[in-house]
Amino acid sequence: MQVELLEKLSAADAAIILEHLPEKIKTALIARATEIEYPVEAIIEMALASFLDTEALGFADCKLGRGQ
């Protein structure tokens, strides 16, 4: 099996992540995605990327150690 490296989170991966989150966080992420009319995978990606790099909009922009 080959692993494909992507600079974005897939819908399938987002669904797996959502399954494992506490209900309160899951609900908040889905609500935010609905509110700004973005796919939930984009919202999860933005949340993770901004945690790692406060200046990043998504994984493609993420540079560890910057913005801290």
CORMO-V243131 format. One line per field, one symbol per residue. ss: DSSP state (H for helix, E for strand, L for the rest). phi: phi as a letter, one per 20 degrees, with the letter a starting at -180 (. if undefined). psi: psi as a letter, one per 30 degrees, with the letter a starting at -180 (. if undefined). A space follows every 10 residues. Layout:
ss: ???
phi: ???
psi: ???
//
This chain:
ss: LLLLLLLLLL HHHHHHHHHL LLHHHHHHHH HHHHHHLLLH HHHHHHHHHH HHLLLLLLHH HLLLLLLL
phi: .edeedebee fffffffggd eggffgffff fffffdldff ffffgfffff ffbfeeeaff efcgnemd
psi: kkkkklglkl eeeeeeeeeg lkeeeeeeee eeeeeghlke eeeeeeeeef eejffkfaee fkjkfkg.
//
